[in-house]
Amino acid sequence: MDNKDAVSALAALAQESRLAVFRLLVQAGPEGLAASRIAQALGMPPSSLSFHLKELSNAHLIVPRQEGRFVIYAAQFDTMNALLGFLTENCCGGSPCSPTGGSACDAGASA
């Protein structure tokens, strides 16, 4: 992932409703959810949801697919994992981060 893609993904997630949609779709797994189920679960009007789904889709965080008369949205786990990898790429100066409490970088420095 390059800086431009990371900024696009982070910008899409930097809004409360879009973050809620994305987290719901991550929980739903690869099967995804129909737009109507997303709207119902989050109590969001369809017009607002449509805007947020478009923003997440443009950032390649979700992908729509047609199933009959329904559009199913699913999280793009490859993009999510690439973003997480990008954010932690230089964590602790290349040393493995500590999974325990405290500062991960401090743990690497004391080893």
Secondary structure, 3 states (H helix, E strand, C coil): CCHHHHHHHHHHHCCHHHHHHHHHHHHHHHHCEEHHHHHHHHCCCHHHHHHHHHHHHHCCCEEEEEECCEEEEEECHHHHHHHHHHHHCCHHHHCCCCCCCCCHHHHHHHC
